[in-house]
Amino acid sequence: MSSVFPGPRFLFLLHRNSKTLVQAKQIHAQLVIHGCQDNSLLGKLIGHYCSKPSPESSKLAHSLVFPRFSHPDKFLFNTLLKCSNPDDSIRIFTNWASKSSLLYLNERTFVFLLGACARSASSSRVGRIVHGMGMKLGFFSDSELIGTTLLHFYAKHGDLRYARKVFDEMPERTSVTWNAMIGGYCSRKDKGNHNARKGMILFRRFSCCGDGVRPTDTTMVCVLSAISQMGLLEVGALVHGYIEKLGFTPEVDVFIGTGLVDMYSKCGCLNSAISVFELMRVKNVLTWTSMATGLALNGRGSETASLLFRMAESGIKPNEVTFTSLLSAYRHIGLVQEGLALFQSMWTRFGVTPVIQHYGCIVDLLGKAGRLQEAYEFVLAMPIKPDAIMLRSLCNACSIYGETAMGEEIGKTLIEMEQEEKGSECEDYVALSNVLASKEKWVELEKLRNEMKERRIKTRPGYSFV
């Protein structure tokens, strides 16, 4: 055995982009032979195993963390939680916590675990349990890092009331904390834009007296998103000036620039959006998408095709999000022919395979234009199975345009889908009942309402913001 452990050489090999699982296993074997106890090297190896998920790599990563007869090293355990995908991180923790003492945990454990819960859509309940666990062990009393992660968890799962409670109770806040709360408000769109308004109010407080910290580029991107939702052009122009005052230049900051293009476009000031767009030296796919969508929303949809070609010539390929955004804009303003032409060009010109969202936009576009038979035939010819959202849209269009026979058929299909999935969406029953009522099929309507009662499905009452 060599007296000098070749750590730097192994670290170099672990950093190489060309490494494979076989190479990693060879390095792993050398670390075992040399009796390596260097956590930085072992942590890098765990990160590599987690980056290439497979049963074998998962087993090897676990072998580095969980020794046979003692507690795992805290650093390596936390590294495994950090590097694994969210659901795996949660499963690893729950399996280990059920067998070992929770007193062995530290602050970083809860940070990585709450981060995993935030990224996992189905882990709201687990995150709340982890919160209670951390409170019991005293990790949440004065930790700004855990507090910010906890706030982010609640915001990601839509519980803004509790996220704000965590925010207000924090003794100290960094710009990351402020951004997490403002971003939580701005990312949760609601009818009436109440959350966007709360985000703007909190931003004003941050810019005036933000605990000695100042807004960052992330703050400003969130604020621009809130302004876009509310359509406040005058406020947007003031915020643009404030951004320049802070030293952020849209010409070189692609995120600020994209936010401004989106804001001006959605506030109806297309010339300002174009001006910012043309001055930007760096553009990404979202920048081009925002500009193309802005053209469509402001009555210049005929120009989007040439912009997409400019985008491709610049070396940036339109993606699924680009076409979803554009088709949604066409649907919103009723540009049927332009929408159909764009849909056809997705694969033929840009090599993007349509997914369910793109098909849904076309069905809704045709339905709103009253071209119901064409929409119905489009659904039948789709290579993928239509979802409930698409069929619900077409059923509503049938009810509006009096196409009762087609609407009844689609409505019954929707309810069958609901029963198979054991769902209880009242909208599907309401849509079918409206179709049956318009055809004066009172006996079938009575049966449908009795079925709703048996399944305890209640219609949601309407409400107004006036």
Disulfide bonds with the S-S distance in Angstrom:
none
